[in-house]
Amino acid sequence: MNTSFYNKLSFAILIAGSLFLTSCGSSSGGGEEDVFEFKSSDLTNKYWYANPFLSSAYDRNDALIVYRFEGGGVLKKQEFSGRRDEVVGEWSLIDNLLVIKDESISSDDRQEWFIQDKSTNSYLKLNSSTGSREFYTDIDGINDVKADAYVVNELRLVNNAYESAYRLEYIVSGNSLSNVTVLPDASSSYQLEEFTNFKGEKAFQLSANDRFKYVNDFAGSQTIKFYIKLANKEQYKLEEQLYASDIKALSNFDITASHASGSSQVTVKWKAIDEDNIYYYVEILDKNANENAPKFRSARQSAVAGEEKEIVISSSTANELNLLSELTVGEDYFVKIIGFKYEDGIHADNSSNKEENIQAMTRFVLKGGQW
């Protein structure tokens, strides 16, 4: 027998077995346990949502938090109501310690969070000396929720004379919403009413009793809060910034509408207000002047300050909605002119979220005659 060959074979098997145990670890506990490490790549370039909701009170600091951690330590925060991103500070991650410096809270704010080992690239479990917080990369139920607050300046008839006056308006949309309350400040709140907007979406607005509360002066910038409740009973609070910029009022004396009975063509003329960066929509309303269900809505119209404007509405006119065929010949119809401006920092053409970030609006509705 060649004992030398078998000795060499046994030695080779012994070495291979040792290497296998070393690489895989021992089930008896002899190997070292893996150390949990959360990487920056698990965190960056995605939105993280946390819902610290406590109550429907205005003065509780419990609005939905949305962060985006970007390369180079750039921290962005999103105003979820209008999907507006803003650079608010810095962040860093070292040995599972996440440091957040959010200057939108205060200039010296520094939060230190320890990332727990249950965390994944879509879920963050954070602990600190002051408590815990959970972030998710998706929040089911409110993905389509949007909310906007804007100031309205329009003419109203007071003592047989038209006067300009201000009021606030709020629009919140989302298919899973069951209850919406707007909190303009710590001392007032309004339950919003459900309706279907011209896009067919479920939305909420002030009731008729609450909508037309005018003031002579616009108070300027303020933080508006929305308390929302979903059909599944989940509750959130959203914040919306109303800025200081207002708008001039449309003059009803400069608006005309002409239309031949039985025709589907209407010519509307108006004078743009004497202000730059104002855009317009022209709508045709039914005999009840139902503003929630226009029969026609033009494409957005631009204008130079003070310009004489004209639009000829027909089946071929560029539009966002055309249901003119639903109007009944011989019945009354109304024309509505809407002038509006976007919030600061919103680009009229390049911002995908511009329609959820209206800052100010003016409008006038007049009877156009019979269709």
C-alpha positions as CSV (number, residue, x, y, z in Angstrom):
1,M,0.0,0.0,0.0
2,N,1.1,3.5,-0.8
3,T,0.8,5.0,2.6
4,S,2.4,8.3,1.5
5,F,-0.4,8.9,-1.0
6,Y,-3.1,8.3,1.6
7,N,-1.4,10.5,4.2
8,K,-1.2,13.4,1.6
9,L,-4.9,12.9,0.7
10,S,-6.0,13.0,4.4
11,F,-4.0,16.1,5.0
12,A,-5.6,17.8,1.9
13,I,-9.1,17.0,3.2
14,L,-8.3,18.3,6.6
15,I,-7.1,21.6,5.2
16,A,-10.2,22.0,2.9
17,G,-12.5,21.3,5.9
18,S,-10.7,23.9,8.0
19,L,-11.1,26.5,5.2
20,F,-14.8,25.7,4.9
21,L,-15.4,26.2,8.6
22,T,-13.4,29.4,8.6
23,S,-15.3,31.0,5.7
24,C,-18.8,30.0,6.8
25,G,-18.6,30.2,10.5
26,S,-19.5,27.6,13.1
27,S,-23.1,26.8,14.1
28,S,-21.7,26.1,17.6
29,G,-21.0,29.8,18.1
30,G,-17.3,29.7,17.4
31,G,-17.5,32.3,14.6
32,E,-18.0,36.1,14.9
33,E,-21.5,37.6,14.3
34,D,-22.1,40.1,11.5
35,V,-22.2,43.7,12.6
36,F,-25.2,45.7,11.4
37,E,-24.1,48.6,9.2
38,F,-26.5,51.0,7.5
39,K,-24.8,52.5,4.4
40,S,-25.3,56.0,2.9
41,S,-26.4,54.3,-0.4
42,D,-29.4,52.8,1.5
43,L,-30.4,56.3,2.6
44,T,-29.8,58.7,-0.3
45,N,-31.8,60.0,-3.3
46,K,-35.2,58.9,-2.1
47,Y,-38.0,60.5,0.0
48,W,-38.4,59.4,3.6
49,Y,-41.8,60.0,5.3
50,A,-42.5,60.1,9.1
51,N,-45.9,60.8,10.6
52,P,-45.5,62.1,14.2
53,F,-49.2,63.0,14.4
54,L,-50.5,63.7,17.9
55,S,-53.7,65.7,17.6
56,S,-55.8,68.0,15.3
57,A,-54.7,71.1,17.3
58,Y,-52.9,73.8,15.3
59,D,-50.2,74.4,18.0
60,R,-48.9,70.8,18.0
61,N,-45.7,70.4,16.1
62,D,-46.7,67.1,14.5
63,A,-47.0,67.7,10.8
64,L,-45.8,65.1,8.3
65,I,-42.0,65.1,7.9
66,V,-40.5,64.5,4.5
67,Y,-36.7,64.4,4.1
68,R,-34.5,63.7,1.1
69,F,-30.8,62.9,1.9
70,E,-28.7,63.9,-1.1
71,G,-25.0,63.4,-2.0
72,G,-22.5,65.8,-0.4
73,G,-24.5,65.9,2.9
74,V,-27.2,68.1,1.4
75,L,-30.5,67.8,3.3
76,K,-33.8,68.6,1.6
77,K,-37.2,68.9,3.1
78,Q,-40.4,68.7,1.2
79,E,-43.6,70.6,1.8
80,F,-45.8,67.6,1.1
81,S,-49.0,69.7,0.4
82,G,-47.6,71.1,-2.9
83,R,-44.5,68.8,-3.3
84,R,-42.1,71.7,-2.8
85,D,-38.5,70.8,-2.1
86,E,-36.1,73.1,-0.2
87,V,-32.5,72.8,1.0
88,V,-32.8,73.1,4.8
89,G,-29.4,72.0,6.1
90,E,-27.0,69.0,6.3
91,W,-26.8,65.4,7.2
92,S,-24.1,62.9,7.9
93,L,-23.9,59.1,8.7
94,I,-21.1,57.5,10.6
95,D,-21.3,54.1,12.3
96,N,-25.1,54.1,12.2
97,L,-25.3,57.5,13.8
98,L,-27.4,59.8,11.6
99,V,-26.9,63.5,12.3
100,I,-29.5,65.9,10.9
101,K,-29.1,69.6,11.0
102,D,-32.5,71.1,9.9
103,E,-32.3,74.9,9.8
104,S,-36.0,75.1,9.0
105,I,-36.6,74.2,12.7
106,S,-33.9,76.5,14.0
107,S,-30.4,77.6,12.9
108,D,-28.7,75.6,15.7
109,D,-30.9,72.5,15.4
110,R,-28.9,69.2,15.6
111,Q,-30.6,65.9,15.8
112,E,-28.6,62.7,16.6
113,W,-30.4,59.4,15.7
114,F,-29.1,55.9,16.1
115,I,-30.2,53.7,13.2
116,Q,-31.6,50.4,14.6
117,D,-30.8,47.0,13.1
118,K,-34.4,46.5,11.8
119,S,-33.8,49.3,9.3
120,T,-33.8,48.6,5.6
121,N,-33.4,50.6,2.4
122,S,-37.2,51.4,2.7
123,Y,-37.7,51.6,6.4
124,L,-35.8,53.6,9.1
125,K,-36.1,52.8,12.8
126,L,-34.4,55.6,14.7
127,N,-33.7,56.1,18.4
128,S,-32.3,59.0,20.3
129,S,-32.1,60.2,23.9
130,T,-35.4,62.0,23.4
131,G,-37.4,59.2,21.8
132,S,-37.8,57.2,18.6
133,R,-39.1,57.8,15.1
134,E,-39.9,55.7,12.1
135,F,-39.5,56.8,8.4
136,Y,-40.8,55.0,5.3
137,T,-40.1,55.5,1.6
138,D,-43.8,55.2,0.9
139,I,-47.0,56.1,2.7
140,D,-50.0,54.3,1.3
141,G,-53.2,56.2,1.1
142,I,-51.8,59.7,0.8
143,N,-49.6,59.4,-2.3
144,D,-52.2,61.4,-4.3
145,V,-53.1,63.9,-1.5
146,K,-52.4,67.6,-2.4
147,A,-53.4,70.7,-0.5
148,D,-53.2,74.4,-1.4
149,A,-54.1,77.7,0.3
150,Y,-54.2,81.0,-1.6
151,V,-55.5,84.5,-1.2
152,V,-58.4,85.7,-3.4
153,N,-58.9,89.3,-4.3
154,E,-62.2,90.1,-6.1
155,L,-64.8,92.8,-6.5
156,R,-68.0,92.7,-4.6
157,L,-71.0,94.9,-4.5
158,V,-71.2,97.0,-1.3
159,N,-73.8,99.8,-1.1
160,N,-74.4,99.8,-4.8
161,A,-70.6,100.2,-5.5
162,Y,-68.0,97.6,-6.4
163,E,-65.2,97.3,-3.8
164,S,-62.1,95.1,-3.8
165,A,-61.8,92.7,-0.8
166,Y,-59.8,89.6,0.2
167,R,-60.6,86.1,1.4
168,L,-58.7,82.9,1.7
169,E,-59.5,79.7,-0.2
170,Y,-58.4,76.1,0.3
171,I,-58.4,73.1,-2.0
172,V,-57.4,69.6,-0.8
173,S,-57.7,66.5,-3.1
174,G,-57.1,62.8,-2.6
175,N,-59.2,59.7,-3.3
176,S,-58.6,58.1,0.2
177,L,-59.6,61.2,2.2
178,S,-62.7,61.0,4.4
179,N,-62.3,64.2,6.5
180,V,-60.4,67.5,6.0
181,T,-60.2,70.4,8.4
182,V,-58.2,73.5,7.7
183,L,-56.5,75.4,10.5
184,P,-55.5,78.9,9.4
185,D,-54.2,79.7,12.9
186,A,-54.5,78.6,16.5
187,S,-57.9,80.2,17.1
188,S,-59.9,79.1,14.0
189,S,-60.7,76.0,12.0
190,Y,-63.1,75.0,9.2
191,Q,-64.5,71.7,8.2
192,L,-64.1,71.4,4.4
193,E,-66.8,70.0,2.2
194,E,-66.3,67.2,-0.3
195,F,-66.9,67.8,-4.0
196,T,-65.7,66.5,-7.4
197,N,-63.5,68.9,-9.3
198,F,-63.5,69.3,-13.1
199,K,-60.8,66.6,-13.5
200,G,-63.2,64.1,-11.8
201,E,-61.1,64.0,-8.6
202,K,-62.3,63.8,-5.1
203,A,-61.6,67.1,-3.4
204,F,-62.5,69.3,-0.5
205,Q,-63.2,73.0,-0.1
206,L,-64.8,75.5,2.2
207,S,-68.6,75.4,2.5
208,A,-70.7,78.2,1.0
209,N,-71.3,79.6,4.5
210,D,-67.5,79.8,5.2
211,R,-66.2,80.6,1.7
212,F,-67.3,84.3,1.4
213,K,-65.8,85.9,4.5
214,Y,-64.1,89.0,3.3
215,V,-61.5,91.3,4.9
216,N,-60.3,94.6,3.6
217,D,-56.6,93.9,4.0
218,F,-54.5,90.8,3.3
219,A,-52.7,89.7,6.4
220,G,-49.6,88.5,4.5
221,S,-47.6,85.3,5.0
222,Q,-48.7,82.6,7.4
223,T,-48.5,78.9,7.9
224,I,-51.7,77.0,7.2
225,K,-52.3,73.5,8.5
226,F,-54.6,70.8,7.3
227,Y,-55.8,68.0,9.5
228,I,-56.7,65.0,7.3
229,K,-58.3,61.7,8.1
230,L,-58.3,58.7,5.7
231,A,-61.0,56.1,5.1
232,N,-58.8,53.6,7.0
233,K,-58.8,56.0,10.0
234,E,-55.2,57.0,9.7
235,Q,-54.6,60.7,10.6
236,Y,-52.1,63.2,9.3
237,K,-51.3,66.9,9.6
238,L,-49.9,68.8,6.6
239,E,-48.3,72.3,6.5
240,E,-48.8,74.8,3.7
241,Q,-47.0,78.1,3.4
242,L,-49.0,81.1,2.3
243,Y,-46.6,83.8,1.1
244,A,-46.9,87.6,1.4
245,S,-47.6,88.4,-2.2
246,D,-51.2,89.3,-3.2
247,I,-52.9,90.2,-6.5
248,K,-55.0,93.1,-7.9
249,A,-58.6,92.5,-8.7
250,L,-60.1,92.0,-12.1
251,S,-62.4,94.8,-13.3
252,N,-65.8,93.6,-14.2
253,F,-66.3,96.7,-16.4
254,D,-63.6,95.4,-18.8
255,I,-65.2,91.9,-19.4
256,T,-67.5,91.2,-22.3
257,A,-68.9,88.0,-23.9
258,S,-70.7,87.8,-27.2
259,H,-72.4,84.7,-28.7
260,A,-74.9,84.1,-31.4
261,S,-77.9,82.0,-30.1
262,G,-77.5,78.4,-31.0
263,S,-73.9,78.8,-31.9
264,S,-71.0,77.0,-30.1
265,Q,-68.7,80.0,-30.5
266,V,-68.2,82.6,-27.8
267,T,-65.9,85.6,-28.0
268,V,-64.7,86.8,-24.6
269,K,-62.7,90.0,-24.0
270,W,-61.1,91.3,-20.9
271,K,-58.3,93.6,-19.7
272,A,-55.4,91.9,-18.0
273,I,-54.7,93.4,-14.6
274,D,-51.8,95.8,-14.4
275,E,-49.4,93.3,-13.0
276,D,-46.7,91.0,-14.4
277,N,-46.6,87.2,-14.2
278,I,-50.3,86.8,-14.1
279,Y,-52.0,84.0,-16.0
280,Y,-55.7,83.4,-16.9
281,Y,-58.3,80.7,-17.5
282,V,-61.6,81.3,-19.2
283,E,-64.5,79.1,-18.3
284,I,-68.0,78.6,-19.6
285,L,-70.6,77.7,-16.9
286,D,-74.0,76.2,-17.1
287,K,-77.3,78.0,-16.3
288,N,-76.7,77.5,-12.5
289,A,-73.2,79.1,-12.8
290,N,-71.8,75.9,-11.2
291,E,-68.1,76.7,-10.7
292,N,-67.2,73.2,-9.7
293,A,-68.4,71.7,-13.0
294,P,-67.5,74.1,-15.9
295,K,-68.6,73.1,-19.3
296,F,-65.4,74.6,-20.8
297,R,-62.0,75.6,-19.5
298,S,-59.5,77.1,-21.7
299,A,-55.8,76.3,-21.8
300,R,-53.7,78.7,-19.7
301,Q,-53.5,82.2,-21.1
302,S,-50.5,84.4,-20.6
303,A,-50.7,88.2,-20.7
304,V,-48.6,91.4,-20.5
305,A,-49.6,93.7,-17.7
306,G,-52.7,95.8,-18.7
307,E,-53.0,94.0,-22.1
308,E,-56.4,93.9,-23.9
309,K,-57.1,90.1,-24.1
310,E,-59.5,88.2,-26.4
311,I,-60.3,84.5,-26.8
312,V,-62.7,82.9,-29.3
313,I,-64.1,79.8,-27.7
314,S,-65.2,77.0,-30.1
315,S,-64.7,73.3,-30.5
316,S,-61.2,73.8,-31.8
317,T,-60.0,76.2,-29.1
318,A,-57.1,74.8,-27.0
319,N,-58.6,73.7,-23.7
320,E,-58.3,71.6,-20.5
321,L,-62.0,70.7,-20.6
322,N,-64.6,70.9,-23.4
323,L,-68.2,69.8,-22.6
324,L,-69.9,72.6,-24.6
325,S,-72.1,70.0,-26.3
326,E,-73.8,69.4,-22.9
327,L,-75.2,73.0,-22.8
328,T,-78.9,73.3,-23.8
329,V,-79.8,75.7,-26.6
330,G,-81.9,78.6,-25.3
331,E,-80.8,78.3,-21.6
332,D,-78.6,80.8,-19.8
333,Y,-74.9,80.4,-19.6
334,F,-72.2,82.2,-17.6
335,V,-68.6,83.2,-18.3
336,K,-65.9,83.1,-15.7
337,I,-62.5,84.8,-15.9
338,I,-59.8,83.6,-13.5
339,G,-56.5,85.5,-13.0
340,F,-53.8,83.9,-10.9
341,K,-50.1,83.9,-9.9
342,Y,-47.9,81.1,-8.7
343,E,-46.1,80.9,-5.4
344,D,-42.5,82.3,-5.2
345,G,-40.0,80.0,-6.8
346,I,-42.6,78.2,-8.9
347,H,-41.8,78.3,-12.6
348,A,-44.8,78.7,-14.8
349,D,-43.6,76.2,-17.4
350,N,-41.0,74.0,-15.8
351,S,-42.5,73.2,-12.4
352,S,-44.4,70.0,-12.5
353,N,-46.3,70.9,-9.3
354,K,-47.4,74.4,-10.3
355,E,-51.1,73.8,-10.2
356,E,-50.8,72.8,-6.5
357,N,-48.8,76.0,-5.7
358,I,-51.2,78.9,-6.5
359,Q,-50.4,82.0,-4.4
360,A,-53.2,84.4,-5.3
361,M,-56.3,84.5,-7.5
362,T,-58.8,87.0,-8.8
363,R,-62.0,86.1,-10.7
364,F,-65.2,87.4,-12.0
365,V,-68.4,85.6,-13.2
366,L,-70.8,87.3,-15.6
367,K,-74.0,86.2,-17.4
368,G,-73.1,85.5,-21.0
369,G,-76.7,85.4,-22.3
370,Q,-78.6,82.4,-23.7
371,W,-76.8,79.5,-25.4
